[in-house]
Amino acid sequence: MKEVQLKDAKATLSAAVDRAVAGEPTVITRHGRKEAVLVSFEEWTRVSRVPSFADLLLAFPGEPDDIPERRRKPARALRKVRS
């Protein structure tokens, strides 16, 4: 992953975008600190997608028998609240 200072990234933005589209992200630094990463839109779309809970369940690699039976008993007794 290439690392460039902000001032250099401004001067060579077109080349940095070309590298990102080609699959090589660029880390942009300011005063020696990593501040941003330039990636392709395709890569950003891929990593920014958060799977739904249903997608995660459907991706479970095991068999239905691998999941233990759910206990129907409450985990703890409920307390009465005084009014």
Buried (B, 14 or more C-beta within 10 A) or exposed (E): EBEBBEEEBEEBEEEBBEBBEEEBBBBBBEEEEEEEBBBBEEBBEEEEEEEEEEEEEEEEEEEEEEEEEEEEEEEEEEEEEEE
